Amino acid sequence: MNFDALIKDIQDNHWNVHGMEIYEDGRLIHQYGHTIGARFPIYSATKTITSIAAGMAWDQGKIDLEQSVLAYLPSETVSQMPAEQIAAFREVTVRRLLTMSVSSFPFRPQGESYLNFSLACPIPDVQARTFHYSNIPAYLVGVALTQAVSEDLFQYLNRNLFTPLHIENPVFQRCPDGYFYGASGMELSVHDLSQIGLLLYHGGVYEGRRLVSEEYVKMATDVQQTNREGGYGFFLWKYRDGFRISGKWKQKCYILPAKKLVVTYLSHIEEESCGLTASMEKHIISQL
């Protein structure tokens, strides 16, 4: 592992990396930049947090992954849906949303009611289980969880996840309907995101306390839906012999249990470049 060479690449290429942490066998061995205190947008890495919330609710018997999402949405909203939309969404299980296997959602919800917008989206071939990335599945899972746990989802997460991980008052977004926006909108520090990664690395255990079951973590981090990136679990991406948490502009947490490695960095790199990832792989992963 050549951490100094990676940092030199970051500086020489002027990559806008806010901060980075590397853990080996659960122990912090390298850090760079702003890792504690300063928080930055994590964009779609928020989806992984929604997945963990789903796992906790599943462990508690409050949500059934094989049940239609309609079973966990507000009944007054569902009752106002056209019959053809109800018929289509009856086939959309919580698991299908977690795996992004509904083929026709637009990229994000919009308008004065994200919930009404999402439930009005046509699903021409609801049986087609192809990978289709969208913010709507994570948003709907978040709304469903709010109903399933009978509590505001942020409050549920704060008590069951953030507080045990020592993540204090994270920035988050609500939709116009008032629900926790489970697809994006959070801001965390590098260190905060590392704790999410370490929880998954340890199979759902943090500081000796089980927060989510090993069974759910295994499902969430295994390939549940194939795609050209190598596979997708429950709002988590397959990566080599491990998996990764990923945000829009290269916010990453790579979890590689076989190598006993967790690598987290937050950055803002909008251009389509693999330079940072390639450098990290060359200097950190390939040398282990």
C-alpha positions in Angstrom: 0.0 0.0 0.0 1.4 3.4 -1.0 -0.8 6.0 0.5 1.7 8.8 -0.2 1.6 8.0 -3.9 -2.2 8.2 -4.0 -2.1 11.6 -2.2 0.5 12.8 -4.7 -1.7 11.8 -7.6 -4.6 13.7 -6.0 -2.5 16.9 -5.6 -0.7 16.7 -8.9 -4.0 16.2 -10.8 -5.9 18.8 -8.7 -8.7 16.3 -8.0 -11.2 18.0 -5.7 -11.0 15.5 -2.9 -12.3 16.8 0.4 -10.9 14.0 2.6 -10.1 10.3 2.7 -9.8 7.6 5.3 -8.4 4.0 5.0 -9.2 1.3 7.5 -7.4 -2.0 7.7 -9.1 -4.8 9.8 -11.3 -2.1 11.3 -8.4 0.2 12.4 -7.8 3.6 10.9 -4.4 3.6 9.3 -4.4 6.6 6.9 -6.3 9.9 6.6 -6.0 12.9 4.4 -7.8 16.3 4.2 -11.0 17.1 6.0 -12.3 13.9 7.6 -14.0 15.0 10.8 -16.3 17.9 11.4 -16.7 19.2 7.9 -19.6 17.7 6.1 -20.2 17.4 2.4 -23.1 16.2 0.2 -23.1 12.4 -0.3 -25.8 12.4 -2.9 -26.9 8.8 -3.7 -24.8 7.3 -0.9 -28.0 8.3 1.0 -29.6 5.3 -0.6 -27.4 2.9 1.4 -28.6 4.5 4.6 -32.2 3.9 3.5 -31.3 0.3 2.8 -29.9 -0.2 6.3 -33.2 1.3 7.7 -35.1 -1.3 5.6 -32.9 -4.0 7.1 -33.6 -2.8 10.7 -37.3 -2.7 10.0 -37.2 -6.2 8.4 -35.3 -7.6 11.4 -38.1 -6.2 13.6 -40.8 -7.8 11.5 -42.2 -4.5 10.5 -41.7 -4.8 6.7 -41.9 -7.7 4.3 -39.5 -7.4 1.4 -41.8 -9.6 -0.7 -44.9 -7.5 -0.1 -46.1 -4.9 -2.6 -44.9 -1.4 -1.7 -48.6 -0.4 -1.7 -49.1 -2.2 1.5 -46.9 0.3 3.3 -48.0 3.5 1.6 -50.7 5.9 3.0 -54.1 4.3 2.3 -55.7 7.6 1.4 -53.1 8.1 -1.3 -53.4 4.6 -2.7 -57.2 4.8 -2.8 -56.9 7.8 -5.2 -54.7 6.0 -7.7 -56.3 4.8 -11.0 -57.1 1.1 -11.1 -54.4 0.4 -13.7 -51.7 2.0 -11.5 -52.9 0.0 -8.5 -52.7 -3.2 -10.6 -49.2 -2.3 -11.7 -47.8 -1.3 -8.3 -49.2 -4.4 -6.7 -46.4 -6.2 -8.6 -43.8 -3.8 -7.3 -42.4 -5.4 -4.1 -40.1 -3.7 -1.6 -37.3 -6.0 -2.8 -37.8 -4.9 -6.4 -37.4 -1.3 -5.3 -34.3 -2.1 -3.3 -32.7 -3.7 -6.3 -33.7 -1.1 -8.9 -35.5 -3.7 -11.0 -38.5 -1.6 -12.2 -37.6 -0.6 -15.7 -39.5 2.6 -16.4 -39.2 5.2 -13.6 -37.9 8.6 -14.6 -34.6 9.6 -12.8 -36.2 11.6 -10.0 -39.5 12.6 -8.6 -40.6 16.2 -9.0 -43.5 18.6 -8.5 -45.5 19.6 -5.4 -46.0 16.0 -4.3 -43.1 13.5 -4.9 -45.4 10.7 -3.7 -48.2 11.4 -6.2 -45.7 11.9 -9.0 -44.0 8.6 -8.3 -47.2 6.6 -8.1 -48.4 8.2 -11.3 -45.4 7.0 -13.3 -46.5 4.5 -16.0 -45.0 1.0 -15.7 -45.7 -0.5 -19.2 -44.1 -3.9 -18.5 -44.1 -4.4 -14.7 -42.8 -8.0 -15.2 -39.6 -6.8 -16.8 -36.9 -7.2 -14.1 -34.1 -5.3 -15.7 -31.8 -2.9 -13.9 -32.9 0.7 -14.1 -31.3 3.3 -11.9 -33.6 6.0 -10.5 -34.1 8.0 -7.3 -37.8 7.0 -7.1 -37.3 3.5 -5.7 -35.3 4.7 -2.8 -37.8 7.5 -2.2 -40.7 5.1 -2.2 -38.8 2.7 0.2 -38.3 5.6 2.5 -42.0 6.5 2.5 -42.9 2.8 3.0 -40.6 2.6 6.0 -42.1 5.7 7.6 -45.5 3.9 7.5 -44.0 0.5 8.5 -42.2 1.7 11.6 -45.0 4.2 12.5 -42.4 6.9 13.0 -40.7 9.7 11.0 -37.9 7.8 9.3 -35.2 10.3 10.2 -36.1 10.0 13.9 -36.0 6.2 13.5 -32.6 6.4 11.8 -31.3 8.8 14.4 -32.2 6.5 17.3 -31.3 3.2 15.7 -28.3 4.1 13.4 -26.8 7.6 13.7 -26.6 7.8 17.5 -25.0 4.3 17.9 -22.5 5.3 15.1 -21.7 8.6 16.9 -23.1 10.6 13.9 -24.6 13.7 15.4 -27.3 15.7 13.7 -26.6 14.8 10.1 -27.9 17.1 7.4 -30.8 15.5 5.5 -33.6 16.5 3.0 -37.3 16.1 3.1 -39.6 15.9 0.1 -42.5 18.4 -0.4 -44.8 15.8 1.3 -42.6 16.0 4.4 -41.0 12.5 4.2 -37.3 11.8 4.6 -36.0 11.8 1.0 -34.3 8.4 1.0 -32.5 8.8 -2.3 -30.2 11.8 -1.8 -29.9 15.0 0.1 -27.7 14.0 3.0 -24.4 15.6 4.1 -21.9 13.6 6.2 -18.2 13.9 7.0 -15.7 11.4 5.6 -15.5 9.8 9.1 -19.3 9.6 9.3 -19.5 7.7 6.0 -16.6 5.4 7.1 -18.7 4.3 10.1 -21.5 3.2 7.8 -18.9 1.3 5.8 -17.5 -0.3 9.0 -20.9 -1.3 10.1 -21.4 -3.3 6.9 -17.8 -4.6 6.9 -18.5 -6.1 10.3 -21.7 -7.7 9.1 -24.1 -5.3 11.0 -22.1 -5.0 14.2 -20.6 -1.8 15.5 -18.6 -1.5 18.7 -19.8 -4.9 19.7 -23.5 -4.0 19.3 -25.6 -5.5 16.5 -27.6 -2.8 14.7 -28.8 -4.8 11.7 -28.8 -8.6 11.1 -26.0 -10.4 9.4 -28.6 -12.1 7.2 -29.8 -8.7 5.9 -26.3 -7.4 5.3 -25.4 -10.5 3.3 -28.5 -10.0 1.1 -27.9 -6.3 0.7 -24.3 -6.7 -0.3 -24.7 -9.8 -2.6 -25.6 -9.4 -6.2 -29.4 -9.3 -6.3 -29.7 -7.7 -9.8 -27.2 -7.9 -12.6 -26.1 -4.8 -14.5 -23.1 -3.7 -16.6 -21.3 -2.4 -13.5 -21.0 -5.9 -12.1 -24.1 -6.2 -10.0 -26.3 -4.5 -7.5 -27.6 -5.5 -4.1 -30.0 -3.5 -1.9 -28.9 0.1 -2.8 -25.3 -1.1 -2.8 -23.0 -1.8 -5.7 -20.9 -4.9 -6.3 -17.2 -4.0 -6.4 -14.5 -6.7 -7.1 -14.9 -9.3 -4.3 -16.6 -6.7 -2.0 -19.0 -3.9 -2.5 -19.2 -0.1 -2.5 -21.4 2.8 -1.4 -21.5 5.4 -4.2 -22.6 9.0 -4.6 -23.0 11.2 -7.7 -19.7 13.1 -7.9 -17.4 10.5 -6.6 -18.4 10.1 -3.0 -17.2 6.6 -2.3 -16.9 4.0 0.4 -15.3 0.7 -0.8 -15.7 -2.3 1.5 -13.5 -5.2 0.8 -13.8 -7.8 3.6 -11.5 -10.3 2.0 -8.7 -7.7 2.0 -9.8 -6.4 5.5 -10.1 -3.0 3.9 -12.4 0.0 4.0 -11.6 3.0 1.8 -13.7 6.2 2.1 -13.4 9.5 0.3 -15.7 12.4 -0.4 -14.9 14.5 -3.4 -16.6 16.7 -6.0 -15.5 15.7 -9.4 -18.1 16.2 -12.0 -16.2 15.2 -15.1 -16.4 11.6 -16.3 -13.0 10.5 -15.2 -11.8 7.3 -13.6 -8.5 8.8 -12.6 -9.1 8.9 -8.9 -10.5 5.4 -8.8 -7.6 4.1 -10.9 -5.1 5.7 -8.6 -6.7 4.3 -5.5 -6.8 0.8 -7.0 -3.2 1.0 -8.1 -1.7 2.3 -4.9 -4.0 0.9 -2.3 -5.9 -2.2 -3.4 -3.6 -3.9 -5.9 -0.7 -3.8 -3.5 -2.4 -5.8 -0.8 
